[in-house]
Amino acid sequence: MGVDTYNHIDTMLKSAQQDVTDSEIRFKLRTARQLCDAMKKQYTEGQQAIERADIDEETIESLRDLGYLD
C-alpha cells in the first residue's frame, strides 16, 4: 500500500461526505478521513526511516518482496 492508496481512499470518503446530509454519518466519514490521514503520515514516516537506515540491498529487496517498501 502506498501514498496513492491513502489518497484514493480519502478522495472516496470526501466524495461520500459531500453527498451525505445526515450529520452523524458526516461525522463518521470526517473521522475516517482523519484516521486515513494519520495512517498515511505514519506510513510515509516509516518509509523515510527505512530509506535513512543503513540496510543492505538484500534486506531491502526482501522488504519490497514482503510489501513493506514500495
Contacts in CASP RR format, 6 or more apart in sequence:
PFRMAT RR
TARGET T0000
AUTHOR 0000-0000-0000
METHOD contacts of the structure
MODEL  1
MGVDTYNHIDTMLKSAQQDVTDSEIRFKLRTARQLCDAMKKQYTEGQQAI
ERADIDEETIESLRDLGYLD
1 43 0 8 1.000
2 43 0 8 1.000
2 70 0 8 1.000
3 40 0 8 1.000
3 43 0 8 1.000
3 44 0 8 1.000
6 36 0 8 1.000
6 37 0 8 1.000
6 39 0 8 1.000
6 40 0 8 1.000
6 43 0 8 1.000
7 40 0 8 1.000
9 36 0 8 1.000
10 33 0 8 1.000
10 36 0 8 1.000
10 37 0 8 1.000
10 40 0 8 1.000
13 29 0 8 1.000
13 32 0 8 1.000
13 33 0 8 1.000
13 36 0 8 1.000
14 33 0 8 1.000
16 29 0 8 1.000
17 26 0 8 1.000
17 29 0 8 1.000
17 30 0 8 1.000
17 33 0 8 1.000
20 26 0 8 1.000
20 29 0 8 1.000
47 69 0 8 1.000
47 70 0 8 1.000
50 60 0 8 1.000
50 63 0 8 1.000
50 68 0 8 1.000
50 69 0 8 1.000
55 63 0 8 1.000
60 69 0 8 1.000
63 69 0 8 1.000
64 70 0 8 1.000
END
